[in-house]
Amino acid sequence: MTSEVVSHLSEKRPRRSFSGRAFEESGPAMRRFAPAGMVFHVVNRGVRKLRLFDHDGDYQAWISTLAEAQDRIPLALFAYCLMPNHFHLIVQPSTDRQMSLFMQWFTATQSKRWHAFRNSVGTGAVYQSRFKASPVQTDGHFIAACRYVERNALTAKLVARAEDWPWSSLAQRLNNCNTPVLSPWPILQPPDWTSLVNAANLQQEVLRIRLAIRREAPYGGPDWVAELARDLRVAPRLASYGRK
């Protein structure tokens, strides 16, 4: 964590809890707290496992809406993957409220367009809830999170190789496409990245990432999680969820 981020996080703020949703203030006006400069793994799913994408046009419309959201609110995007009933993003806000504002506009707009295309306006929610967000340490944990996201379709056995799934940042990079805009990574990408993404999953790594996103817990080493808890004045209950 950079000194600027640590200094920013050290300012006095209401106490926050890591139990349940990470980085939410208590009280009636609950709002996710996403500190500037921190990387997050973001996930949202269709309500009741609703299929979000029925054909290529649905995927393309989603990507176009994401690019439009970037034009409005320039949230840094490092990796993404669209799956039939959910999506993953690896992002980094430049202001404390940027991620929430971005996701609010994006999911609301995409939901309205999804309903309008299907003539189903007024029939209910598209997404199951507010998005989930897990803070990610920018070291090997960042690499693991990006790998997890970009091999999602391969893990689900939708393709033989991860780059064959066209609705991901891996395929986008290999095809030199610039929509949506992908930001330079905060650390160096390992050489032969495509082979690494296609390599066999490390089961413990996958379990920790899934647990972190389910609980909206920090995904990082124990020392980093403890530092994060100290800076945000929260209980460091989730330190054990980092990689060993």
N, C-alpha and C positions, 0 to 999 in steps of 0.2 A: 504494500500500500504506500502511495507516495506521501511525502511530508505534507503536501498541500491538502490532500484528502483527509489525512489524519487530523491536521489542524482544523479543517472545516467540520469534521465529525465531532471534535472535542468541544465545540460550543455547547452551552447548556441547552438541553431539550427535555421534553417530558419523557419519563421513563417508558420504555417499550418492552414488550414481552416476546420471547421466541416461541412461546407455547402456541400451537396452532399456526395461524398466519404470521409469517415473519415480517417485521418492520411495519406493523400497523399500530397507530396510536389507540389508546383505550378511549371510551366515550362514545356518544352517539354519532359523531361525525368521523367515522373511521376512514383513514386515508393511508394507502400504502406509502411508506417512506423509502425512497430509492435514492441514496446519496449520489451526488454528482461524482463521476469518475469510477464508480464501481461497476463491474461487469455482472450481468444477470442472465440466467437461463430462464426463459419465459415459455410457458406452455398454456394453451387453452384447448378445450375439447367441445365437440358438439353436445348439446343437451341430450341426455338419455342415449348417449353414444350415436347421436344423429350423424348420418353420413353428410359431410360438408361438401364433398366434391363428387359429382356424378360423371363428369367428362372433362376433356382438356380445357374447354371454355371456362369451366368453373375455376380451375387452377389458375388460368391466365387472368381471369377477372380478379382473383384474390391478390395475385402478384401486382397487378396494375393499381389496385387500391393501396397496397403496401407502399408502392413507389410514390403514390399521391400523398400518403401520410408523411413520407420522408421529405417531400417538398414543403409541406406545411410545418413539420416539426422534425428537424434534422437529427434524429436519433441514430447513433452509430450502430451499424448492423455488421456482425462478424460472420454469422452462420445462420442458416435456416433450413427447415425441411417441412414440407406440407405432406400430411398423411391423409388418408380418406376421411377420418373423423376427428383429426386434431392437427395442431401445428406446433413447431418448436422454433424459437428465436434465441440467438445469443447476442445481447445488446449492451450498450454502455451509454447511459445518460450523461449529458454535460451540465445539467442543472438538477436540483433535487426533485422537481415535479415533472421533469420532461418525460420520463417513461410512462407515468400514469396518464398524462395528457395525450401522449402518442397512442397508447393502447385504447384509451377511451374513445378517441376519434376514430381510430382504425376499426375496432370491433363494431362500434355502433354503425359506421358507414357501410362496412362490409355486410353486416346483418341486414340492413335495410335493402341493399342491392340484391342480396341473396333471396329475400322474400319477394321483392319486386319482380325478379326474373321468373319466379315460380308462381306468381299470382297468389301468394300466400300471406300477404300483409295482414297483421292482426291475429295470426294463429299461434303466436308464442315466441319464446326466445330461441335463438340459434345456438348460442354458447351456453354451457352448463352453469357458468358462474363467472365472476371476475377471474381474470387470468391469474395463474400462479407464477411466482418469481423466486428463484433461488440465487443468492449472491455466489459468485464464483471467484476464487483466488486466481490471479493472473500469473500462474506458473504451470506446472504439469497438469494441474486440475483444469485449467482453461483448455489445454490441448485435449484432455480426456472428454470434457464437455462438448467441444466442437466435434470431436470424432463420434461421440454418441449421437449427436444431432444429425450429422451428415451420413451416418450409416443406418439411420432409422428404417428406411425402406428395405435395406438388405437384411437387417435383423428381423423384420416382419415377413421376410421371404417374398417380397413383391418383385424383386429383381435378382439377377444372378450376381451383379456387381453394383456397388453403391452409386457409381457414376452413371449407371443406366437409368436411374430415376431422375427424370428431367426437372422435378419440382423441388430442387435443393440447391444450396449454395455451391456444393461440390460440382454438380453438372454445370452450373452457371459459370464458374471459374474456368472450367475446362473448355467451355464453348465461347469464352471471351464475350460473354453477355454482360451488359452493365445495368440491367434492370431486374430487381431493385439495386440500389447502390450498396456495394460491399466496402466497408472501411478496412484499412490496413490493420492487421492484428497488433495487439499491444506487446506481443512477444513473437519471436521468430517461428514461422511455421516449420515443422520438421521436414527434412528432405524426403522426397518420394512420398508425399502426403497421401496420394491416392492409394498406394499400396498399404499404408498404415491404416487408412479407414477401412479397407477391405480385409484386413487381418482379423483373425478370430477374436471374438469379444473376450475381455477379461471379466469374468462373472462378478467378482467382488466389486470391481469398478462400476459396472452397470447397476448393481444393487444399491450402491451408495448414491449414485446420481439419481436414481428413481426415488429413493427415500428422501433425498434432499428436496427434490421438486415437489413431492407429495406433501411434505411438511413445511415447504417454503423455508427450508433451513439452509445455512451457509454450506457451500461445498468447497472445502479447502483443508489445509493441514490444521492440527490441533492448536498450534501457536497462533496462527492467523485467525482462527475462529475465536480464540480467547481474546486476542487484541481487538477484534471487531466488537465483541461483546462489551469489552471495557470502554471503547470509544463511544459506543451507542448507549452505554449505561443499561445493559440488559444482562440477564443471567446467562452464563456460557454453558448452557445445558447440552448444546449440540456439538461440542468439540469432537466427540467420538465418531461423528459421521464423516469426518474427513478421511482422505486416503491414508493408509499406514505406510 
